[in-house]
Amino acid sequence: MALLVWIALACGVLWFVCSRNLSEEWRFNEQYSYGWFVPFFATYLFWLRWQDRPARSLVRPLGVRLAIALIIISALLLLPLRVFEIANSDYRPLGWLHALAAAAVSLGFIYLFGGRSWLRHFAFPVLFFLTAVPWITAIEAPVIEGLMRAIAGLAAETLSLCGVPAEAQGNLLRLPSGVVGVNEACSGVRSLQTSIMIGLLFGELRRLRPSRRVWLVVGAIAIALFANFVRVLFLVSVASSAHDISAVSRWHDPAAYTILLLVFAGTMWMAWCFDRKPEPATGHPRKVRATRQRDVAGEYAPRVRALQRVACSLLIWMLAVEFAAEMWYRAHEYNLAASPAWSIRWPLNGKAYREIKPDDRVRQLLRYDWGREAAWRRTDRAETDYVFFFRWNPGSGTILRARAHRPDICLPSAGWTQIGRDKIKHFEVSGGRELPFRYFTFANEGSLRAHAYYCLHEDRVHGVEGKVNDDAGLYSNWDLRDRWRVVREGIRNLGQQVMEVIIVTPTNVSDVAVDQSFSELLKQTVDS
C-alpha cells in the first residue's frame, strides 16, 4: 500500500504540472475548453479499470532495465521542458512533449508494478489524457480550414437550391444582406476535437472492441460535421430573413451548445447500440473479470523496494525541476527595476463614447488578462479615435504575445498599406511624464490616412533588451529563434500592457496636426 501511495503521489504531481501548463490553452481557446474535464475523465476511467485489474505478472530483468531507463529519460527531459515552458507556455509542441513524457513515466511504473498484463489493461486511461493536448498548428490549421471551406461550399449550394442566393468565397458566404464568415457562423466545426474525445470516452465506458471504438469515433465526428452544416444553414437563414448580419451573433452561442449536446447524446446512443450487439465472451473485458492470483511475497519484494526508491526519486526530482526552472529566471531578474505604472481613464459618460466588443479570435491570439476597445469622437474634431488597451498580468503566457499586437501587423490584414518607416515619438501625459510611442502611417484605396500610435509598457524591463521601444525589444518574428532567445536570457512575462490609438483622417491633414490631437487625447485619458 505504501508503494502505491508513493507512485500515486509522484504521478499526481507529474500530471498536475502538465495540466497546469496546458490550462492556458484550455482557458483562452474555446475549442479546447473541454480539456478542463479530461483529467477527471481519465482518473475515473483509471478507477474503473482498477476494479477489474488482472493479476500481476513477473517482469524479466531486461524489461525492468528498459522501463527504468524510459522513466529516467522522460524525467530528465522535464527539466529543459519546464525551463522552456515558463517563457513559452503557448508553444504547442512543448505540450505534446510534456504529455508524452508524463505518459511514458506513468506507463513505466504500471509495467514495473504489474507486468505486461497491467500495461495493456491501464494503457487507455493514461493515453486518454492526450485528447486534451492541442493539435500542432501545422496539422490543425489545414484540417480546420479545409472543413470550413467544404461546409461553406456545401451550404452555399444548399441555400441556392432553397431559393436563398448565396455564394461561397473561401470561408465566407456572401448574401444579399452582407457577408457571413463560416469561421464565425460555423466555428462549431472546431468541435471536431471534442467529438473525438467524446467518442473515445463512451467507447471506453462501454468497453467496446477496438473496431467498434473506431466506428464510434467516426460516428461522433460525422454527427459534429452534420450538426455544423445544419447550424450554418440556420444562422445564414436568420441573417437572410432579418436582413441583418448582426442577428447571427445572437444565435451563435445557443447554436454552439446545441451542437455539443447533439454530439454527446448521439455518441452515447451509438455506444449503447454497439454494446447491444453480441460479442465473443472473451472479447468484452467489462463483463469478464480476471481471476486474481495470490502474489508471492518473495517474488515481488525486490521489485517493491526498487519501485519505491524510483517513485521517491521521481517526486524529489519533480520538486527540484520546478525549483531549478524558477531559479533560472529569478537569477536573470534580481536587478531589474520597476517601470513607473500608468493606466487609462476611459470617458465612460461621454456622449460620443462607445465600447467595441473585442473579437474572440483576437483574445485567443493575444491571450490578454484584461482588455478594452473603444471609439469616441471629441467635440473639437470630426474624426473618430479608436483606442485599444490590453493588459497581461505577471506570469500569464509568453512575453512575445503583447509584441504581436502591432499596427504594422494588424492594419495590413484589414486592407491598409504602410507608408514609409515607423518612428519613435515622445508625448507628455498627466503629471509631466513622457511616454514613448511608435508612430505608423497607413493609406487605403480611398482618400484616407490611418495614423497609428503604439506603446508597449513592461512592468520590469530586462537589461539585455535595452528599451522596449528599440527594434531588438519590440520587433519579433515570434519564431523558434525568438522563443529560444527569451529562454536563454531568462526573459518571461513580468507584467506588460499595450496601448494603441488609431486616428483616421483625410489625406490633407498634416502629421503635425495629428500629433497635436493625439497629445491632447493622452492628457485627457492617461493617468501616470
C-alpha positions as CSV (number, residue, x, y, z in Angstrom):
1,M,0.0,0.0,0.0
2,A,2.8,2.4,0.8
3,L,4.3,1.8,-2.6
4,L,1.0,2.6,-4.3
5,V,0.8,5.9,-2.3
6,W,4.3,6.9,-3.4
7,I,3.6,6.1,-7.1
8,A,0.3,7.9,-7.0
9,L,1.8,10.9,-5.4
10,A,4.7,11.1,-7.8
11,C,2.5,10.6,-10.9
12,G,-0.1,13.0,-9.5
13,V,2.4,15.8,-9.2
14,L,3.7,14.9,-12.7
15,W,0.2,15.2,-14.3
16,F,-0.7,18.3,-12.2
17,V,2.2,20.2,-13.6
18,C,1.4,19.1,-17.1
19,S,-2.3,20.1,-16.8
20,R,-1.3,23.5,-15.3
21,N,0.8,24.2,-18.4
22,L,-2.0,23.1,-20.8
23,S,-4.6,25.1,-18.9
24,E,-3.7,28.3,-20.6
25,E,-4.8,26.8,-23.9
26,W,-7.9,25.5,-22.3
27,R,-8.7,28.9,-20.8
28,F,-8.3,31.0,-23.9
29,N,-9.1,28.7,-26.8
30,E,-12.8,27.6,-26.7
31,Q,-12.3,24.7,-29.0
32,Y,-10.1,23.1,-26.2
33,S,-12.1,24.2,-23.2
34,Y,-13.3,20.6,-22.7
35,G,-9.7,20.0,-21.6
36,W,-10.6,21.0,-18.1
37,F,-12.7,17.8,-17.8
38,V,-10.3,15.4,-19.4
39,P,-8.0,14.9,-16.3
40,F,-11.1,13.9,-14.2
41,F,-12.4,11.7,-17.0
42,A,-9.0,10.0,-17.2
43,T,-8.9,9.5,-13.4
44,Y,-12.4,8.0,-13.5
45,L,-11.5,5.6,-16.3
46,F,-8.4,4.5,-14.5
47,W,-10.5,3.8,-11.4
48,L,-12.9,1.7,-13.4
49,R,-10.0,-0.2,-14.8
50,W,-8.7,-0.7,-11.3
51,Q,-11.9,-2.5,-10.3
52,D,-11.2,-5.4,-12.7
53,R,-7.5,-5.3,-12.9
54,P,-5.8,-8.6,-13.9
55,A,-3.3,-10.4,-11.7
56,R,0.2,-9.1,-11.7
57,S,2.9,-10.9,-13.6
58,L,6.7,-11.0,-13.3
59,V,8.8,-8.8,-15.4
60,R,12.0,-10.0,-17.0
61,P,15.2,-8.3,-15.9
62,L,15.6,-6.7,-19.4
63,G,12.1,-5.3,-19.2
64,V,12.9,-3.8,-15.8
65,R,16.0,-2.1,-17.1
66,L,14.2,-0.8,-20.1
67,A,11.3,0.5,-18.1
68,I,13.5,2.2,-15.6
69,A,15.6,3.7,-18.4
70,L,12.4,5.1,-20.0
71,I,11.3,6.6,-16.7
72,I,14.7,8.2,-16.2
73,I,15.0,9.6,-19.7
74,S,11.4,11.0,-19.6
75,A,12.1,12.6,-16.1
76,L,15.3,14.2,-17.2
77,L,13.5,15.7,-20.2
78,L,11.2,17.5,-17.9
79,L,14.0,20.0,-16.8
80,P,14.6,21.6,-20.2
81,L,10.9,21.4,-20.9
82,R,9.9,23.3,-17.8
83,V,12.5,26.0,-18.4
84,F,11.3,26.4,-21.9
85,E,7.6,26.3,-21.0
86,I,7.8,29.1,-18.4
87,A,8.7,31.6,-21.2
88,N,6.7,29.9,-24.0
89,S,3.7,28.3,-22.5
90,D,1.8,28.7,-25.7
91,Y,4.2,26.7,-27.8
92,R,2.1,23.6,-28.7
93,P,5.0,21.1,-29.4
94,L,6.1,21.5,-25.8
95,G,2.6,20.4,-24.6
96,W,2.9,17.2,-26.6
97,L,6.4,16.5,-25.3
98,H,5.4,17.1,-21.8
99,A,2.2,15.0,-22.0
100,L,4.1,12.1,-23.7
101,A,6.8,12.3,-21.1
102,A,4.2,12.1,-18.3
103,A,2.5,9.2,-20.1
104,A,5.8,7.3,-20.5
105,V,6.7,7.7,-16.8
106,S,3.2,6.5,-15.8
107,L,3.2,3.5,-18.1
108,G,6.7,2.6,-17.0
109,F,5.5,2.4,-13.4
110,I,2.5,0.4,-14.4
111,Y,4.7,-2.1,-16.3
112,L,7.1,-2.4,-13.4
113,F,4.3,-2.9,-10.9
114,G,2.0,-5.3,-12.8
115,G,3.8,-6.5,-15.8
116,R,2.6,-6.7,-19.4
117,S,-1.0,-7.5,-18.5
118,W,-1.3,-4.4,-16.4
119,L,0.3,-2.3,-19.2
120,R,-2.3,-3.4,-21.7
121,H,-5.1,-3.0,-19.1
122,F,-4.3,0.5,-18.0
123,A,-2.8,2.0,-21.2
124,F,-6.1,3.6,-22.4
125,P,-6.9,5.7,-19.3
126,V,-3.3,7.0,-19.3
127,L,-3.2,7.8,-23.1
128,F,-6.8,9.2,-23.0
129,F,-5.3,12.4,-21.5
130,L,-3.7,13.2,-24.9
131,T,-7.1,14.1,-26.2
132,A,-6.8,17.4,-24.2
133,V,-3.4,18.3,-25.8
134,P,-3.9,21.0,-28.5
135,W,-3.1,19.9,-32.0
136,I,0.1,21.3,-33.5
137,T,-0.9,24.3,-35.7
138,A,0.7,22.9,-38.8
139,I,-1.8,20.0,-38.6
140,E,-4.7,21.7,-37.1
141,A,-4.9,24.7,-39.5
142,P,-5.2,22.8,-42.8
143,V,-7.8,20.4,-41.3
144,I,-10.0,23.2,-39.8
145,E,-9.6,25.4,-42.9
146,G,-10.4,22.6,-45.2
147,L,-13.5,21.6,-43.3
148,M,-14.8,25.2,-43.1
149,R,-14.3,25.7,-46.8
150,A,-16.1,22.4,-47.6
151,I,-19.0,23.3,-45.3
152,A,-19.2,26.8,-46.8
153,G,-19.4,25.4,-50.3
154,L,-22.0,22.8,-49.4
155,A,-24.1,25.3,-47.5
156,A,-24.0,27.8,-50.5
157,E,-25.2,25.1,-52.9
158,T,-28.0,24.0,-50.5
159,L,-29.1,27.6,-49.9
160,S,-29.2,28.3,-53.6
161,L,-31.4,25.3,-54.2
162,C,-33.8,26.6,-51.5
163,G,-34.0,29.9,-53.2
164,V,-31.6,31.9,-51.0
165,P,-28.9,33.5,-53.1
166,A,-25.6,32.6,-51.6
167,E,-22.0,32.5,-52.9
168,A,-19.1,30.7,-51.2
169,Q,-15.8,32.6,-51.2
170,G,-13.3,30.6,-49.2
171,N,-14.6,30.6,-45.6
172,L,-17.2,33.3,-46.4
173,L,-20.8,33.1,-47.5
174,R,-21.9,36.2,-49.5
175,L,-25.6,37.0,-49.0
176,P,-27.7,39.9,-50.3
177,S,-27.7,41.3,-46.7
178,G,-23.9,41.0,-46.3
179,V,-21.1,38.6,-45.7
180,V,-21.2,35.8,-43.1
181,G,-17.9,34.2,-42.1
182,V,-18.1,30.5,-41.6
183,N,-15.4,30.7,-39.0
184,E,-17.9,32.7,-37.0
185,A,-21.2,31.3,-38.1
186,C,-19.8,27.8,-38.0
187,S,-16.9,28.0,-35.5
188,G,-18.6,24.8,-34.1
189,V,-16.7,22.9,-36.7
190,R,-13.9,23.3,-34.3
191,S,-15.8,20.9,-32.1
192,L,-14.0,18.2,-34.1
193,Q,-11.6,17.6,-31.2
194,T,-14.4,17.5,-28.7
195,S,-16.2,14.8,-30.7
196,I,-13.1,12.7,-30.8
197,M,-12.8,12.9,-27.1
198,I,-16.5,12.1,-26.5
199,G,-16.2,9.1,-28.9
200,L,-13.2,7.7,-27.1
201,L,-14.8,8.3,-23.7
202,F,-18.0,6.4,-24.4
203,G,-16.1,3.6,-26.2
204,E,-14.1,3.0,-23.0
205,L,-17.1,3.3,-20.7
206,R,-18.9,0.6,-22.7
207,R,-15.6,-1.4,-23.1
208,L,-16.2,-1.8,-26.8
209,R,-13.9,-3.8,-29.1
210,P,-11.3,-1.7,-30.9
211,S,-13.1,-1.9,-34.2
212,R,-16.3,-0.6,-32.7
213,R,-14.5,2.2,-30.9
214,V,-13.1,3.4,-34.2
215,W,-16.6,3.4,-35.7
216,L,-17.9,5.2,-32.7
217,V,-15.3,8.0,-33.1
218,V,-16.0,8.2,-36.8
219,G,-19.7,8.5,-36.0
220,A,-19.1,11.2,-33.4
221,I,-17.1,13.2,-36.0
222,A,-19.9,12.7,-38.6
223,I,-22.5,14.0,-36.1
224,A,-20.4,17.1,-35.4
225,L,-19.9,17.9,-39.0
226,F,-23.5,17.4,-39.9
227,A,-24.7,19.4,-37.0
228,N,-22.3,22.2,-38.0
229,F,-23.7,22.1,-41.6
230,V,-27.3,22.5,-40.2
231,R,-26.0,25.3,-38.0
232,V,-24.7,27.2,-41.0
233,L,-28.0,26.9,-42.8
234,F,-29.9,28.1,-39.7
235,L,-27.6,31.1,-39.0
236,V,-27.5,32.1,-42.6
237,S,-31.3,31.9,-42.9
238,V,-31.6,34.0,-39.8
239,A,-29.3,36.7,-41.3
240,S,-31.2,36.5,-44.6
241,S,-34.7,36.7,-43.1
242,A,-33.7,39.5,-40.7
243,H,-31.7,41.4,-43.4
244,D,-29.1,42.0,-40.7
245,I,-25.8,40.2,-40.3
246,S,-25.6,41.2,-36.7
247,A,-28.5,38.8,-36.0
248,V,-26.1,35.9,-36.3
249,S,-24.3,36.9,-33.1
250,R,-27.5,36.5,-31.1
251,W,-27.8,32.8,-32.1
252,H,-24.1,32.0,-32.2
253,D,-23.7,30.6,-28.6
254,P,-27.1,28.7,-28.4
255,A,-26.3,27.0,-31.7
256,A,-22.8,26.0,-30.4
257,Y,-24.2,24.5,-27.2
258,T,-26.8,22.6,-29.3
259,I,-24.1,21.0,-31.4
260,L,-22.3,19.9,-28.2
261,L,-25.5,18.3,-26.8
262,L,-26.2,16.6,-30.1
263,V,-22.7,15.1,-30.3
264,F,-22.9,14.0,-26.7
265,A,-26.4,12.4,-27.0
266,G,-25.7,10.9,-30.4
267,T,-22.4,9.3,-29.4
268,M,-24.0,7.9,-26.2
269,W,-26.8,6.4,-28.3
270,M,-24.3,4.9,-30.8
271,A,-22.3,3.4,-28.0
272,W,-25.4,1.8,-26.5
273,C,-26.3,0.3,-29.8
274,F,-22.8,-1.1,-30.4
275,D,-22.8,-2.6,-26.9
276,R,-26.1,-4.4,-27.5
277,K,-24.6,-6.4,-30.4
278,P,-23.4,-9.9,-29.4
279,E,-19.7,-10.4,-28.9
280,P,-17.5,-13.4,-28.1
281,A,-17.3,-14.0,-24.4
282,T,-13.6,-13.3,-24.3
283,G,-13.9,-10.0,-26.2
284,H,-15.7,-8.0,-23.6
285,P,-13.4,-7.3,-20.7
286,R,-16.1,-5.3,-18.9
287,K,-18.0,-8.5,-18.3
288,V,-15.2,-10.9,-17.9
289,R,-13.4,-10.4,-14.6
290,A,-9.9,-11.6,-14.4
291,T,-9.0,-14.3,-11.9
292,R,-6.9,-13.0,-9.1
293,Q,-3.7,-14.8,-8.3
294,R,-2.1,-14.5,-4.9
295,D,1.2,-12.7,-5.2
296,V,4.2,-14.5,-3.7
297,A,6.0,-12.1,-1.3
298,G,9.4,-13.4,-2.2
299,E,8.9,-12.8,-5.9
300,Y,7.8,-9.1,-5.6
301,A,9.8,-7.9,-2.6
302,P,12.9,-6.8,-4.6
303,R,10.7,-5.1,-7.2
304,V,8.7,-3.3,-4.5
305,R,11.8,-1.9,-2.9
306,A,13.2,-0.8,-6.2
307,L,9.9,0.8,-7.3
308,Q,9.6,2.7,-4.0
309,R,13.1,4.2,-4.5
310,V,12.3,5.2,-8.1
311,A,8.9,6.7,-7.0
312,C,10.5,8.7,-4.2
313,S,13.4,9.8,-6.5
314,L,10.8,11.0,-9.1
315,L,8.9,13.0,-6.6
316,I,12.1,14.7,-5.3
317,W,13.2,15.3,-8.9
318,M,9.9,16.9,-9.9
319,L,10.2,19.4,-7.0
320,A,13.8,20.0,-7.9
321,V,12.8,20.7,-11.6
322,E,10.3,23.3,-10.5
323,F,12.8,24.9,-8.2
324,A,15.6,25.0,-10.8
325,A,13.3,26.4,-13.5
326,E,12.1,29.2,-11.2
327,M,15.7,30.0,-10.1
328,W,16.8,30.2,-13.7
329,Y,14.5,33.1,-14.3
330,R,15.0,34.7,-10.9
331,A,18.7,34.8,-11.5
332,H,18.1,37.0,-14.5
333,E,15.6,39.2,-12.7
334,Y,17.3,40.1,-9.4
335,N,18.5,43.6,-10.5
336,L,15.5,44.6,-12.6
337,A,14.0,48.0,-11.7
338,A,10.2,48.5,-11.8
339,S,8.9,50.9,-14.5
340,P,6.5,53.6,-13.4
341,A,2.9,52.4,-13.9
342,W,0.3,54.2,-15.9
343,S,-3.4,53.5,-16.8
344,I,-6.2,54.8,-19.0
345,R,-9.1,56.9,-17.8
346,W,-12.0,55.9,-20.0
347,P,-14.6,58.6,-20.7
348,L,-17.5,56.2,-20.0
349,N,-20.0,59.0,-19.7
350,G,-19.0,60.8,-22.9
351,K,-21.8,61.3,-25.4
352,A,-19.8,60.1,-28.3
353,Y,-18.1,57.2,-26.5
354,R,-18.9,53.6,-27.4
355,E,-17.5,50.3,-26.5
356,I,-16.3,47.9,-29.2
357,K,-16.7,44.2,-28.3
358,P,-13.3,42.5,-28.6
359,D,-13.1,39.8,-31.3
360,D,-12.9,36.3,-29.8
361,R,-10.1,35.5,-32.3
362,V,-8.1,38.5,-31.0
363,R,-8.4,37.3,-27.4
364,Q,-7.4,33.7,-28.4
365,L,-4.4,35.1,-30.3
366,L,-3.2,37.6,-27.7
367,R,-4.4,35.9,-24.6
368,Y,-4.5,39.0,-22.5
369,D,-5.9,39.1,-19.0
370,W,-7.8,42.3,-19.4
371,G,-8.6,44.4,-22.4
372,R,-10.9,47.1,-23.7
373,E,-11.6,48.5,-27.2
374,A,-13.4,51.8,-27.6
375,A,-14.1,54.6,-30.0
376,W,-15.2,58.2,-29.4
377,R,-15.4,61.5,-31.2
378,R,-14.1,64.5,-29.3
379,T,-16.2,67.7,-29.6
380,D,-13.3,69.6,-31.2
381,R,-12.7,67.1,-34.0
382,A,-14.7,65.5,-36.8
383,E,-12.6,62.3,-36.8
384,T,-13.1,59.3,-34.5
385,D,-10.4,58.0,-32.3
386,Y,-10.0,54.2,-31.8
387,V,-8.3,53.2,-28.6
388,F,-7.1,49.6,-27.8
389,F,-5.7,48.7,-24.4
390,F,-4.6,45.2,-23.3
391,R,-3.1,44.1,-20.0
392,W,-1.1,40.9,-19.3
393,N,-0.6,40.0,-15.6
394,P,2.8,38.7,-14.4
395,G,3.3,35.0,-15.3
396,S,0.5,34.8,-17.8
397,G,1.7,33.5,-21.2
398,T,4.7,34.4,-23.1
399,I,6.2,37.8,-23.3
400,L,6.0,37.6,-27.1
401,R,2.2,37.8,-27.2
402,A,2.0,41.5,-26.5
403,R,4.6,42.3,-29.1
404,A,2.5,40.6,-31.8
405,H,-0.3,43.2,-31.5
406,R,1.3,45.9,-33.5
407,P,-0.2,48.2,-36.1
408,D,2.2,47.0,-38.8
409,I,0.8,43.5,-38.3
410,C,-2.9,44.2,-37.7
411,L,-3.7,47.0,-40.1
412,P,-2.3,45.5,-43.3
413,S,-4.6,42.5,-42.8
414,A,-7.5,45.0,-42.9
415,G,-6.5,46.4,-46.3
416,W,-4.2,49.2,-45.2
417,T,-0.8,49.8,-46.7
418,Q,2.1,51.2,-44.6
419,I,3.7,54.4,-45.8
420,G,7.3,54.9,-45.0
421,R,9.1,53.6,-41.9
422,D,7.8,54.0,-38.4
423,K,9.5,56.3,-35.9
424,I,9.6,56.9,-32.1
425,K,7.8,60.0,-30.7
426,H,7.6,61.1,-27.1
427,F,4.4,62.6,-25.7
428,E,3.7,64.2,-22.4
429,V,0.9,62.8,-20.2
430,S,-0.6,64.0,-17.0
431,G,1.9,64.5,-14.2
432,G,4.6,65.8,-16.6
433,R,5.7,62.3,-17.6
434,E,6.6,61.4,-21.1
435,L,5.7,58.1,-22.8
436,P,7.4,56.8,-26.0
437,F,5.1,55.8,-28.8
438,R,5.9,54.3,-32.2
439,Y,4.2,56.2,-34.9
440,F,2.9,54.5,-38.1
441,T,1.1,55.9,-41.2
442,F,-1.1,53.8,-43.4
443,A,-3.2,54.5,-46.6
444,N,-6.1,52.7,-48.2
445,E,-7.5,52.7,-51.7
446,G,-9.6,55.8,-50.8
447,S,-8.6,59.2,-49.7
448,L,-8.0,58.4,-46.0
449,R,-4.9,58.1,-43.8
450,A,-4.7,56.0,-40.6
451,H,-2.3,57.4,-38.0
452,A,-1.4,54.6,-35.5
453,Y,0.4,55.2,-32.2
454,Y,1.7,52.2,-30.3
455,C,3.1,52.0,-26.8
456,L,4.4,48.7,-25.2
457,H,5.0,49.1,-21.5
458,E,6.6,46.3,-19.4
459,D,6.4,46.4,-15.6
460,R,10.1,45.4,-15.4
461,V,12.4,45.6,-18.4
462,H,15.2,43.2,-18.9
463,G,18.6,44.9,-19.3
464,V,19.6,42.6,-22.2
465,E,16.9,44.1,-24.3
466,G,17.5,47.7,-23.6
467,K,14.5,49.9,-24.0
468,V,11.3,48.1,-25.1
469,N,11.0,50.6,-27.9
470,D,14.2,49.6,-29.5
471,D,14.0,47.3,-32.5
472,A,15.6,44.4,-30.6
473,G,13.0,44.5,-27.9
474,L,9.9,45.5,-29.8
475,Y,10.1,43.6,-33.0
476,S,9.9,39.8,-33.0
477,N,9.3,37.2,-35.7
478,W,7.7,35.0,-33.0
479,D,9.6,32.1,-34.3
480,L,11.7,29.4,-32.7
481,R,14.8,31.6,-32.6
482,D,12.9,34.3,-30.6
483,R,11.5,31.6,-28.3
484,W,15.0,30.2,-27.6
485,R,16.3,33.8,-27.1
486,V,13.9,34.6,-24.3
487,V,14.7,31.3,-22.6
488,R,18.4,31.7,-22.9
489,E,18.3,35.2,-21.5
490,G,15.8,34.3,-18.8
491,I,13.0,36.6,-20.1
492,R,9.5,35.9,-19.0
493,N,6.3,37.9,-18.7
494,L,6.6,40.1,-15.6
495,G,3.6,42.1,-16.4
496,Q,3.0,44.2,-19.5
497,Q,0.4,46.3,-21.3
498,V,-0.2,47.8,-24.7
499,M,-1.9,51.0,-25.7
500,E,-2.7,51.5,-29.4
501,V,-4.5,54.6,-30.8
502,I,-5.7,54.8,-34.4
503,I,-6.8,58.2,-35.8
504,V,-8.3,58.2,-39.3
505,T,-8.1,61.5,-41.2
506,P,-8.3,62.8,-44.8
507,T,-5.0,62.9,-46.7
508,N,-4.8,66.7,-46.5
509,V,-4.4,66.7,-42.7
510,S,-0.7,67.2,-41.7
511,D,1.2,64.9,-39.3
512,V,1.8,67.9,-37.0
513,A,-1.9,68.4,-36.6
514,V,-2.5,64.7,-35.9
515,D,0.3,64.7,-33.3
516,Q,-1.2,67.7,-31.6
517,S,-4.6,66.0,-31.5
518,F,-3.1,62.8,-30.1
519,S,-1.2,64.7,-27.5
520,E,-4.4,66.2,-26.2
521,L,-6.0,62.8,-26.2
522,L,-3.2,61.4,-24.0
523,K,-3.5,64.2,-21.5
524,Q,-7.2,63.6,-21.1
525,T,-7.1,59.8,-20.8
526,V,-3.7,58.6,-19.4
527,D,-3.1,58.6,-15.7
528,S,0.5,58.2,-14.5
